[in-house]
Amino acid sequence: MWKLHNNGILLPGAVVKPTERLSWGRTIGLGAQHVVAMFGATFVFPLLMGLNPQLAVMMSGVATLIFLFVVKHRVPSYLGSSASFVGVATAIYSAGGNPSDLTGALFVVGLTLFMVGLIIHFAGARVIHKALPPVVTGSVVMLIGFNLAPVVATVYWPVDPWLAFTVMLIVVALSIGLRGFLGRIAIFLSLVIGYALSWVVDMVAGPLSTGADGNPVYRVNWSGVASADWFGLPPVTDLANWVYSTDPAQMASNVVGFHLPHFSLAAIVVALPVVIALIAENAGHVKAVAEMTKEDLDPMMGRAIAADGATSMLATVVGAGPTTTYAENIGVMAASRVYSTAAYFVAAVVAILFGFSPKFGAVISATPSAVLGGITVVLYGMIGLLGAKIWKENNVDFGNPLNLIPAAAGIIIGIGNVSLPIGDGFELGGIALGTIVTIGVYHLARLIAPQQMKAEADGASLIYDAPGIYTEDPEEPVSNV
């Protein structure tokens, strides 16, 4: 299925294509790195939505295998939990809904995304090109990456700033200083070293702080690892007595296991607008991968979007959250320059095994916050800058207001988590609102823009062919100007 890259020899600076692989030993190491990149968010977002993180990790692995099969192993991607629905979950619960109402609404979102993918597949990628030109896709990729910055700044980094800064320096040193395969798994090595360093700091400097109960709080806390079972499945949950609470101390009681979705029209209406963001997010992901691999992935665009919709339907029908192509793993690929889908196959299998073992999941989830802060400050920035790379490769002219203004508005909304209240208790914001604004303002601007401005934005040269007559053919002689 995968061709061995260069007879197993990885030369400095070489790019491993999606349909190639390294030796299985090295591929397993890269797969582990992808698991590390996706695990934190895939574990945390379902928890914030009142869904079961162990089930989410298991279904993310299943979804990734299906996705790779549908796209014929040409689009390297991991399908993890989506952050776009955390606000949706809060709105549905605040309105009196429960997890079955949430998963029912998210099932409909997945179905809608699946149908959009089919339309794009049969109508051709030109539909996406027209709706989402490079200025838009670059903006979406950028705001997705930079929108994650507050997670670093407010969640991971403040816990232990100097340790986070040290881990960041380790990431930089290993990513640039190491050669060969070790350089390709620099992110994973940084996590292992940071994990060990945190334990050493605990032993030398003592605990990070003292908890409200008077007990020491260590950087590495394996109490959850010790109490977790080696093997087990999430429970089947009866939602008859489920009560929603926003109290962090009661978050565990909100988490549910296997359950069937319930379809509530009110919940569906709240969730559906996020489809727009998911379409752009998936298109942006495929575009980013195409830029990195230098391959034409337009024929796979519809397949990728439809596969994401189908796997979201599968995940939500058993009670997990929807899936989406994962931004974090783009950063890993950009750092390693290994785009082999074999690594994602390994990552998916490992995630499924994690889903059967609460013990291994507890080990990963016990990764110190400072370590995640030091790693993600680099990875999230790399994701955002891939948007700039899309602009550069497509010669997007920001001297033209038609390109500048929509991108400017959308990116600031995405980065700043600007929100817009819609109805009682629901706000559209962050990535979703930034995406919608970027797309909507761009096409609105094209409707009212002068023809010459549109032609310049499209890269066309207005070249006179005869007195009073001009052509937009850039191949005409310069003397015609």
Buried (B, 14 or more C-beta within 10 A) or exposed (E): EBEEBEEEEBEEEEBBBBBBBBBBEBBBBBBBBBBBBBBBBBBBBBBBBBBBBBBBBBBBBBBBBBBBEBBEBBBBBBBBBBBBBBBBBBBBBEBEBBBBBBBBBBBBBBBBBBBBBBEBBEEBBEBBBEBBBBBBBBBBBBBBBBBBBBBBEEBBBEBBEEBBBBBBEBBBEBBEEBEEBEBBBBBBBBBEBBBEBBBEBBEEEEBBEEEEEEEEBBBBBEEBBEEBEEEEBBBEBEBEEBEBEEEEEEEEEBBBBBBEBBEBEBBBBBBBBBBBBBBBBBBBBBBBBBBBBEBEBBEBBBBBBBBBBBBBBBBBBBBBBBBBBBBBBBBBBBBBBBBBBBBBBBBBBBBBBBBBBBBBBBBBBBBBBBBBBBBBBBBBBBBBBBBBBBBEBBEBBEEBEBBBBBBBBBBBBBBBBBBEEBEEEBBBBBBBBBBBBBBBBBBEBBEEBEEEBBBBBEEBBEBEEEEEEBBEEEEBEEEEE
